[in-house]
Amino acid sequence: MPLDPQIQGLVDASNAAAAAAPPVSEQTVEMRREGYAALAALVGPGPEIDTVADVSIAGVPCRRYENDGASGCFVYVHGGGYTIGDLDTHDAVCRQLAGESGTTVISIDYRLAPEHPFPAGIDDSWNVLQAIDADRAAYGAEAGLVVGGDSAGGNFSAVLALMARDAGLALDAQLLIYPAVDVNDDSPSMTENGEGYFLTRETMDWFSAQYQADPADWRASPIFAESHEGVAPAVIITAEFDPLRDQGARYEETLRAAGVDVTLTNYEGMVHVFFQLGSICDAGARAVTQIASAARTAIDA
C-alpha cells in the first residue's frame, strides 16, 4: 500500500530537509543529535505519570516512570543508531508505555558512539538489567521483567535477551520495534526503502562508522548468535517502508526455528520512527498499545 497519509507530510519534509543539508558524510554528530531532538519534539509531551524521576542504576543514568499501583518492570532501550537519542527523545513514548502497560518503565541513557563505541552501550544496558534483577523489589520487577526498544534499542534488547538466557536471568519477554539485527544486511527492503523514507542506507552506514562494531560479532548482529534456543518470547514490529523491515522478518524466522514463541506485526504504510509518533500518527499509537499490552500480558502470564 502507499505511505499512510498521516506520515506522508513528515516524509516529504524530511526529504526536503535532507536535500538542503550537507551530505550525510559531512554532517557532525552534533548536527545529527540536534536533528533527532527536533524530530522528537514534534510529538509533544507524553501523558502525565504519577512518578517520573531521573535515577542512577549501576552507575548508568536512567529515568523511572510509574503510576501508583504499577507492577512488573519494563526496561526500555532507546533507538538512534547507537549515536543519537537520549532520555528526552523517548520521554513521551516511555510515558505512554508506563501508562498503558501498568508497569514501572526504566529508560536507559546508555553511552553513545563515537565517544563510546561498541560495546559500551550494550555493557551499560546489561549492567542496568543485572542490577534490576538483583533487586527486583526495588523496581517492581517481582511480578515480572521485560526488555524492549526501538531500532538500535531493538538490537540491544535482542542482545540482552541472549545474554539473560546465558546468565540464567529470567526475562518474560523481548519486545523489539524495527530491530537492527544484521549489520551487513542486504535484503530487498534495504534496496526498496534505502532512500526517500526517512531512514536511509547512507545514514545507516554513517551510524555504523560511528559505532565501530565488528559485523560478525553477535552482539552487533544478534541474528548470528550461535543459538537462539531458550531466549525470552518475542514480539517484533516492523514497518513496510523501513530498510530494516526484512531484518525483523528474518529474526522472527530465526527465533521461530529455534522454538521461541514469537509474534511479528508489519505495519503497512509506515516508516522507521513511526513508533515514536503516536500523537500525530494513529498507527504509531496502535503500535505503542501493542507493545504495552504485550508487556502486561507477559508479566501476568
C-alpha positions, 0 to 999 in steps of 0.5 A: 500500500502507499505511505499512510497519509498521516506520515506522508507530510513528515516524509516529504519534509524530511526529504526536503530537509535532507536535500538542503543539508550537507551530505550525510558524510559531512554532517557532525554528530552534533548536527545529527543529535540536534536533528533527532531532538527536533524530530522528537519534539514534534510529538509533544509531551507524553501523558502525565505519570504519577512518578517520573524521576531521573535515577542512577542504576549501576552507575548508568543514568536512567529515568523511572516512570510509574503510576501508583499501583504499577507492577512488573518492570519494563526496561526500555532501550532507546533507538538512534543508531547507537549515536543519537537519542537520549532520555528526552527523545523517548520521554513521551513514548516511555510515558505512554508505555508506563501508562498503558502497560501498568508497569514501572518503565526504566529508560536507559541513557546508555553511552553513545558512539563515537565517544563510546563505541561498541560495546559500551552501550550494550555493557551499560544496558546489561549492567542496568538489567543485572542490577534490576534483577538483583533487586527486583523489589526495588523496581517492581520487577517481582511480578515480572521483567521485560526488555524492549526498544526501538531500532538500535534499542531493538538490537540491544534488547535482542542482545540482552535477551541472549545474554539473560538466557546465558546468565540464567536471568529470567526475562518474560519477554523481548519486545523489539520495534524495527530491530537492527539485527544484521549489520551487513544486511542486504535484503530487498527492503534495504534496496526498496526503502534505502532512500526517500523514507526517512531512514536511509542506507547512507545514514545507516552506514554513517551510524555504523562508522560511528559505532565501530562494531565488528559485523560478525560479532553477535552482539552487533548482529544478534541474528548470528548468535550461535543459538537462539534456543531458550531466549525470552518470547518475542514480539517484533514490529516492523514497518513496510517502508523501513530498510530494516523491515526484512531484518525483523522478518528474518529474526522472527524466522530465526527465533521461530526455528529455534522454538521461541514463541514469537509474534511479528506485526508489519505495519503497512504504510509506515516508516522507521520512527513511526513508533515514536509518533503516536500523537500525530500518527494513529498507527504509531499509537496502535503500535505503542498499545501493542507493545504495552499490552504485550508487556502486561500480558507477559508479566501476568502470564 
